[in-house]
Amino acid sequence: MIESTKAIVLSFLKYGDSSLIIKCYTEKFGFKSFILKNSFSKKYKKSHFIFLFNEIELVFYSKKNNSLELIKEIHQGHIFNTIHTNIIKSSIITFIGEIVNQTLKNEETPDLSLYGFIKKSLIDLDSKDNYFSDFHLYFLLHFSKYIGFYPLENDSEFPYFIIKEGVFSLKANPVTMEENAYLWKLLLRYEFKSSKNCFNISQRKQMLTEIITYFETHLSNFKKPISLDILKLLFD
């Protein structure tokens, strides 16, 4: 059966001499893996569409056994102008791309709102010329809503944030500090389209540690992104 869908590229790997294995989050089918043959052919130039968080439009041969699906046609979807050419933006999407890829790899049920969130977030990042240094933190916070552990904002006036429960509390535990709760409150209230960053350099580093710990706590087998150290250096 031939199917078609829009898809966001999450990762890709060369296979053999001329093929690519591409993992995507698709609009119609959730997470899927595809094989693109003759991807390096000068005649077809198919590989030109394959880069992280690019939106593509696919026509493919669907299989029932969830194995690699063969791409018949591939076209460009939404055209991004800066997220792949600006070094800071490209480093940010490399980082969040690792997390999204490992998090969604078992999500084979489509979620139009999740697809829309990822695409809109990338468009918002693409459109900003400055004040985007906290995008990765903003994105991961709101991404957590779609995968089931967005923090509860009830009692946000309380002085501590308990990572394990994702709640604000009157009482501390051994790993909570009042400053951490303050950072969570700032991020929860932050609008990415505003004309300022959410955090200063020191706060950004601390919040990055917080949100990685939050994902580690709530996702089994979560692995810290390889690009984490590069991102820390970038904002040092």
N, C-alpha and C positions, 0 to 999 in steps of 0.2 A: 504494500500500500504506500502511496506517495502522500506525504504530509508537508505542511509548510508552517513556519512560525518565525517570529522575531526572537532573537537570542542575544544574551550578553556574554561575551567571552570571559571565562574565569581562569583558564589555564590552557596551555597547548604544549605539545611535545612532538618532536620529529620522530617519524616512524618509517624505517627503511630509508630508501634513497629519495623518495619523492612524495611521501605522504605525511600528514599531520594528524595526531589524535588531539581533538579539541573538546574540552569540557565547558559546558555552557549552562547558564540558567535561562530557560526558555519561557516565553510568554504563555504558551499553551500547554506545555508538558512538564514544567518544573525542571529539575536538574537532568541533563542528558549528556552522554558522551558520543562524539561523532568521529568518523574518519573521513578525511579530505584527501582524495587521491590526486596525483599530478599537481600537487599544490605549488610546486616550484617551477612549473612549466612557463616559459616565456610567452607562450601563446595565450594561456588562460590567466596567468597572474593571480591565481586564487589566493595565494598566501598574503597578498597585500591587505586583505581585510582582517587578518588574524593578529590581533594584539590585545593586550589586557584591557578589559572593560570597554572594548569596542562593541557597538551594537551592530549585529548583522541580521540579514533576512535569509532564511534557509528554506530550500526545498530538499527533502531527503526521503530515502526509502525506509519506512518504519518497520521495526521487527518487534515481535511479541515477547522475546526472551531477554529484553533489556541489554543486549550486547551492543557493540559499536554500530551505530547507524550510519549508513553511507550517504554522504552529501551529494546531491545531484546538481544543485545550483546554489550559488552564494552571492549575495549582493550587500552593498553597504546600507545600514540603517541610518540612524541619526548621525550626523557628522559633528564630531567634537573638534574644536579648534586649538585648545591650549592644554588639556589635561595630559597629553602624551608628549608635548614639546617643552613645557615648563618643567625644569628639573625638580622643583619643590613639589609641584602637583603630581608629577609622575612617580616620585618617591612615595608620596602619600597613597596613591592608588595601588602601588605595588604592595604596600603594607596591608591595606584593608582587603586587597584582592586575595592575599594568602588566607586571611581569616574567613572571608565569605566562601572561598572555595572549599576549605575543610569543613565548614559548618553546614553547607547546603548539599554536600555530596550524596546524602541519602534522602533528599527532599524531592521525590519523584511526583508529588502531587502539585499541580500548578497553583500559584497564588498570584493573581493579577495585582493585588495591592502591593505585594513584596516586589514584584517586577517593576511596578510603577515607582515605588520608593527608590529603588536602586538607580533607575534611569533618571528620575527627577533630581536626585542628589548629585549625580554626575553632571547633569546639565547646569545645576546651580554652581558647582565648583568650576566648571568650564567658563562660566560667564563672569566670574569675579576676577578683577585685576589685582586686588590686594585684600587683606584681612581674611585670609583663608587658612591661617596656620593651625586652627583648631578643628578643621573639617573632619579629620580622622576620628577625633573624640566625639564630635557631634554625630557623625555617621554611625559609629559603633553603638552609642547610646540608643539611638532610634532603631537601629537594626535589631537590637535585643528585644524590642517590642514584637517583632515578627517571628522570633524564634523562641519566645516564651518566658523571658525573665527580665522584662523592663522593670526598673525600680518602682516601688510604690511611693507615690508622692504624698500620701497621707502622713500627717505629723511631720512635715518637712521643716517645721520650726524647731524640732528637737535637735540637740547638739551633736549627735553621733549617727554615722551611717554604718549599718551592719551589712557587710558584703555578702555573707552567707545567706541571709534572708532577703536582701535587697530592700531593707526598710530603714527608716530613721528611728532613732531610739533615744530615750532619756538616759540609758545606761551604756557605758562603754564595755567593750570586750578587749582582750589582750592586743588586738591588732587595729583598733580604731583610735582615731584622734579627732579632736574637734575640727581641726583644719581640713581634714579629709571630707567631713560632712559639708563644710562650707564650699568646697570645690564641686561636690556633687550638686549642691543647690544651684551654683552658678551655671553649671552645664545644663541642668534640667530647665532652666529659665532662658537659656541662650537661643537666639534666633540667628541662624547662619547668614541670613541676608542682611543683617545689621552692618553698619559701617564701622565696626570695631571687632577686635578679637575678644574671645571670652577670657583668656588667661594671659598672664605674663610668662616669661621663659621658665622660671622656677615652678610656677603652678602647673604649667603645661607638662613638664617632666613628671611631676608628682601625680597628676591626673592620668597620665599615660600608664604609669605603674598601677594605679587604682583600677583602671578599666580592664587592663590585661588580667589582673588578679580576679576581677569580677567574672570575666569569661572563663578563666581556668576553674573557678569555683562552680560555675553553673553548667559547664559543658564537659562531659566525660571525654577523655582522650584528647583534650585540647592541647595543641602544640604552639608554643610561642613562635611567631613568624620569624623567619630567617632575617627578614629586612628590618626587624625591630631596632637593632643596633645602629643601622644606617639612619633610621628615622631619628633616633636620639641625637646622633651627631649633627644631623641637619638642623635641628632646632637648639643646638647647644649655644 
